[in-house]
Amino acid sequence: MTYFLTCLRSAKAVRRALPAAAALLLAAGAAPALAASHDALPGNWLQLTVTRGDSRSSDTRGTLLLCDPPQGHSRAAEACDVLARADGDVDALTADGTRICPLVYAPVTVRAQGQWNGRPVDYERTFGNDCEREALTGAVFALDDQEVPEV
């Protein structure tokens, strides 16, 4: 009888642990596959995200920008051209000196991760509003079909 109870307890413990173990194995297997899929991308590419609002916002959009040939969002060719002139350095993008933006605080956080000419790219910045983001980064983070209106 004692042997039977021990086996029963062991079986219950295994049943409770199985879902957690399965989830762990799936997560461990998915991460290298995702990393490998991005590492296997040819040429220059960036995973772009734009989050409107503060850190609690759930209004996040993202896309994979490929530049050989340009694709990923409606202004991909323009975004790739802007990045090529800056050699993939998002910090080095030149501002549109003619753009006048309103002093309205509507934060927009952008992030770019990927590779450019074999170098890793990891960029994140919060702008005061969409107009400021567009003026300083051009088409790179213009993930919506509409352009930001000038004021």
N, C-alpha and C positions, 0 to 999 in steps of 0.2 A: 504494500500500500504506500509506503514512504517513497519508493522508487517511482510509482505512478504520479504522486503529487509533485515530486521534483521535476519530472518530465512535463507535467501540465504547466507548472510555473515557468519552465524554460520556454515552452512553446508560446505562452502568452507574452513573455519578454521579447521574443523574436518577432512576433506579430506587431508589437508596438514599435519596435525599432526599424522594421522594414520600410515604412513610408519615408522616414527621415533618411535612411541610408540610400534609398532610391533617389530621393531629391538631391542628396549630396553628389551621388554619382552622375546624375544628369547635369547638374550645374558644373561639375568639374569637366565633364566631357564637352559641354557646350562652349565654355570659355576658350579653350585652345582652338576649337573649330572656328569660332568667330574671329579670333586673333589671326589665325592662319588665313582665313578668307581675305582679310584686309591686307595682310602681308603679301599675299599673292597678287594684289592689284598692280598692274603695270603702270608706269608713268607717275604723274603727279595727281594726288587726290587728297581731299579733305572731307572729314565728317563735320558738317556745320550744324549748329543749333542756335536758335534765337528764342529767348524767353522774355515775354513781355510781363511787366509788373515786378513786384518784389520777389524775394526768395521763396515765398509761400505760393507763388503763382503756379498754375498748372497749364498756362498757355504757352507751351513749348512746341516749336516746329523744328524739324530737322531734315537733312537730306545729305546724300553722299555726292559731293561735287567731283566729277572726273574731268580731267583736262586733256586727255589724249584719246579720242576727241572730246571737246567740251560737251558735258551733259550733267544733269542733276537738278537744275531749276530753270525757270524761264529766261534768266539772264546769264546762263552758264558761260557762253562765249565771252561776254564782257567781263565776268568775274575772273575767268582764267587769264584774260589779257591783263587785267589790273594786277593780279598776283604774279604773272610772269615779269612785269616791269619792276616789281619789288623783290624778285627772286624768291617768291614764296614766303617772305617775311611780312606777316600781317601787321606787325608793329611799324614797319617802314612804309605802309601805304600813305600816299600823299593826300592831303585834304583838299577839298574843293573850296578854294579861297573866295569864290563868288557867292557861295551859299549862305543865306541868312536864316538862322533857325529861331523859332520862338523860345522864350524862356519858360517853357511849360515842362514840369518834371513828370515824366511818364517813363520810368526806367526800362531799358532794354538791355539784357545781358546776352552777349554772343560768345560762342565758343567754336574754335576750329582745332581739330586734331587730325593728324594724318602724316603725309610725307610729301616733300617737294625736293626734287633732284636728289633723292636718296637720303635726305636729312629729315629727322622727325620735326613735326610742327605741333605745338601745343600752345594755344592762345586763348585767353579769356579776358573779357572786359565788359563793364557796365557803362552804358551811355545814358545821358539824361533823357533822351527821347529818340524816336525813329529818325527824325530829321538829322540829328547830330550823328547817329550811326551811319546813315547814308552819306553824309558829307565827308566823313572820315574813312569809310571803308568801301565806298562805291557800291558796286553790284554784288560784292562777295557775299554779304549776308542778306541780300534782297530775295528772300525765299518765297514771298508772296508774288502773285502776278502783277499787282499794282505797284507803281512807283510812289514814293513818298512825295506829296505835293510840296512845291516850294512856297515859301511865305514871302 
